[in-house]
Amino acid sequence: MKKSYSYRLYGITHSLYTGRARSYLIKSGIPFRELSSGHESFKAEVLPESKLATIPVLVTPEGEVIRDGAAIIEHFESANGREFEPQSAKQKIVSTLFELIGTSGLLRPAMHYRWNYLDENREFLHYHFIHSQPEHPEREAKAQYMMSKMQNAGMLFGVTEETMPAVETLYLQFLAALNQHLTEHPYLLGWKPSIGDFGLIGPMYAHLGRDPAPLRIMQQQAVRVARWVERMNRTDQDAPEFFNPGDDYLGDDSIPETLVTVLKILAEDLMPETRAAAEVLNQWLEENQPEPGTSAQGSLARRIFGMAEFSLHGKSFSAAAQSYRFVILQKMQLQYGQLSLAEQQDVTQLLQRCGLQELLTIRLERELGWSENQDVWL
Ligand SMILES: N[C@@H](CCC(=O)N[C@@H](CS)C(=O)NCC(=O)O)C(=O)O
């Protein structure tokens, strides 16, 4: 019998942002068929509605076109009682924090371990890039073009000969700490995945947990993280190594010390980069005064607001400042604003311990909104 898939997910296996939406659909038990954005229908039917040529894009059985991983997840979460959003204060904020880390904070190692290890990764990447294109005479040339376009975009995240050792040290420290955290629980916040797990799986699946060189590192140095990556792409809980499993987030709004350690490491570049990116964007806003409703997000590397300059481990970094970081940060700050005073105090204390408290106050001069599948300036 032919199975019918009611949802269509336009994406590709090696795409970072597709990994977030795909994992959510899998964990939610939503039947879908994944189609490459190289399909004719992507240009003909999807693009006029999705507006930007990014993936993932979801087409619902009713024909609604939803672009952006967060919007795809929100489409289901708003209808299912927020199944994957922890309800207690600290866990809710930490979940959104990992959405920020997954969609912005880890782009640098994700790009580095894909594009600066080409001896190991080249054949694997070539397979994926060529098979994102339908068969036609220019297929090879198009694949080469896309590969060099993405490689160049990868350079914009600040990895140079000079900074590479710092990027690797930080990533390996993070990997070891996350591995340690996953000793006690199968997911970030306990026994089921959260919005934060879905954010984090973006870079950890397509790039860092799948491309040959970083996959090797993950399997050899962080087997629990490698298992979490597998787990995030299975419908069931997939935690047979835990002999007394629960089925919910941890009780009492608990944030394990092991997760605090992970966040402290991530704070090392998340904080200076976010601070510097906010300065760049605020400067751009002042100089450009975009009309309310204007699109705030171009496709990767095409809308450059400027380079965020910051230092880390004594090295100078220069990385493209992007608006998406502030889309998620704004969401986190809104969630914080809705907490009671006592809950806000709890969260502030936690973020202080992680070196992340400034995330509560760094703001752009203009808010970001969502209209017709795009992030817009309000
Ligand atoms: N904010 C979007 C970003 C999507 C995105 O940038 N996707 C990448 C692939 S992983 C893409 O389509 N890049 C092509 C381009 O920007 O031209 C989301 O979360 O879905």
The ligand as an ORCA input file, in Angstrom:
! r2SCAN-3c Opt
* xyz 0 1
  N      16.103     31.484     10.100
  C      16.027     30.419      9.105
  C      17.381     30.224      8.465
  C      17.354     29.202      7.368
  C      18.666     29.132      6.573
  O      19.465     30.079      6.552
  N      18.888     27.972      5.913
  C      20.066     27.778      5.097
  C      20.370     26.301      4.916
  S      20.856     25.509      6.376
  C      19.801     28.276      3.702
  O      18.753     28.023      3.157
  N      20.763     28.973      3.122
  C      20.704     29.368      1.757
  C      20.862     30.831      1.591
  O      20.823     31.529      2.615
  O      20.969     31.270      0.456
  C      15.539     29.161      9.816
  O      15.759     29.049     11.032
  O      14.914     28.290      9.194
*
